[in-house]
Amino acid sequence: MELIHELERAQSERTYLNEASLRELAARLGVPLYRLQSLVSFYPHFRTEPPRRWTIDVCRDMSCFLHDQGAGAAALRAALEDNPDVEVREGSCLGCCELAPAIRVNGAPRRLDDPAEVKAQVAAGEASPPADGPRSEGGPWHCDPYAAGGERYQALRTAVSAGDPESTRDRIVQVLEESGLRGMGGAGFPTGLKWKLVRKEEATPKYVVCNADESEPGTFKDRVIMEQLPHLVIEGIAVAGFTVGAREGIIYLRHEYEAAHAALEAELETARAAGALGADVFGSGVSFDIRIFISPGGYILGEETALLEALEDKRGEPRNKPPFPGQKGLWNLPTLMNNVETLAYVPGIILGGADAWKEKGAEGFSGLKFISVSGHIERPGVYEIPTGTTVAELIEMAGGVAGGRALKAFAPGGASSNFLPAHRAEAAIDFASLEEAGSMMGSGALVVVAEDTPMLPLAANVVRFFRNESCGKCVPCRDGTEKAVRMLDRALADGTPLDWETVERVDFR
């Protein structure tokens, strides 16, 4: 029924959702009012109050916090507090950490350099104050088999045009297994094995879901991949659909990623025109198409089963596992789910082979890796590196620690990864190596912390993010994060020593 889509459309038309509009929508769709109210009350993207002329969202999380400890947000609020046309909202990571400290002015991302400048632009009535725009390093990207030219979608064309489809599907799974490609969304599950398990499921129809709800502080690599390499994402989804026997693919995209949305929609049209999507893919008789689902917001939606709940027009609360999505996913049917980066690697691996993919790594490691780099760094952005590149080498590649300062610590995998001290910067960026160092690859986001940075406020900021973004379903997370925040806040306020035994007991990760 697409209730979330209908709510999104109604809010877009009317700017907010009041009770009258919800009642009208419930009557038109033939659903109980409480179904709509339960969704509106859960998802942060929906508004029940009319917006002001200007809405300025200010990121309060890790990468932005490192730059000004929240001072910019306070100064901006003070500068605009007397303007009734402006609403300043502090919120979770905006997905543009390279602009830190980042804000969005009526949806347009920019860096917050000077609150007075923003105030002046608002006073002048500029509908869209100048945006710095997203930045990234690299390109042409080495993972793109079409970077040197040539017709795109050749991996898909070759697959669907083969004389023996079942043998071709077996070979695709085998190549992925031999390549060692793992899920790049955080879990690191072997990609070939996941595809094999979903392929073996007998229930139909099957689905392929691309998890593009990148919401962890410090993480923005998938956004850049979608903006600059949308053809690889779409081809990866289509190859996955052919391999597991699905007829529909869904890109679950966070609503702030407007530029990525535009790039994907444009490329979907190009792919359909080229015959790569539709009822008869490249004249093979294979039917497969892709649609985009815009997320109504919330970090918890990055968890695969919470994401599935949202696709089914429910509150995004994680399901108990097992069963896993590969067995009983969307609508209780087999569902293959991978993130953007994982799927973008598939065409190159299929065309070049497993050995060629492995050789792209450094010092005996396999393959390539996209990494978001932010925090105290000279050139924040997205870097494509050979897997096995050390943290120290990547920091040097990104211009070194900002201001020529020494490195104090770093988080190699986003907000959910353990911080490591500077002497661990010789660790290779690889799943096993980072685990051995005491952290994890996580979401592929290196956050750099310079010397003289107090770690306790930073730790409190990270834990506060997880407290704020908890869906509230499970006691350990709901209560554990709140208790941890209270302990850290007391320590910051009056120096109360941390009770480490309690900290370890309420650890919610």
Buried (B, 14 or more C-beta within 10 A) or exposed (E): EEBBEBBBEBBEEEEEBEEEBBEEBBEEBEBEEEBBBBBBEBBBBBBBEEEEEBBBBBBBBBBBBBBBBBEBBBBBBEBBEEBEEBBBBBBBBBBBBBBBBBBBBBEBBBBBEEBEEBBEBBEEEBEEBEBBEBBBBBEEBBBBBBEEEEEBBBBBBBBBBBEEBEEBBBBBBEBBBBBBBBBBBBEBBBBBBBBBBBBEBEEEEBBBBBBBBBBBBBBBBBBBBBBBBBBBBBBBBBBBBBBBBBBBBBBBBBBBBBBBBEBBEEBBEBBBEBBBBBEEBBEBEBBBBBEBBBBBBBBBBBBBBBBBBBBEBBBBBBBEEEEBBBBBBBEEBBBBBBBBBBBBBBBBBBBBBBEBBBEBBBEEBBBBBBBBBBBBBBBBBBBBBBBBBBBBBBBEBBBBBBEEBEBBBBBBBBBBBBBBEBEBBEBBBBBEBBEEBBBBBBBBBBBBBBEEBEEEBBBBBBBBBBBBBBBEBBEEBBBBBBBBBEBBBEBBEEEEEBEEEEBEEBEBE
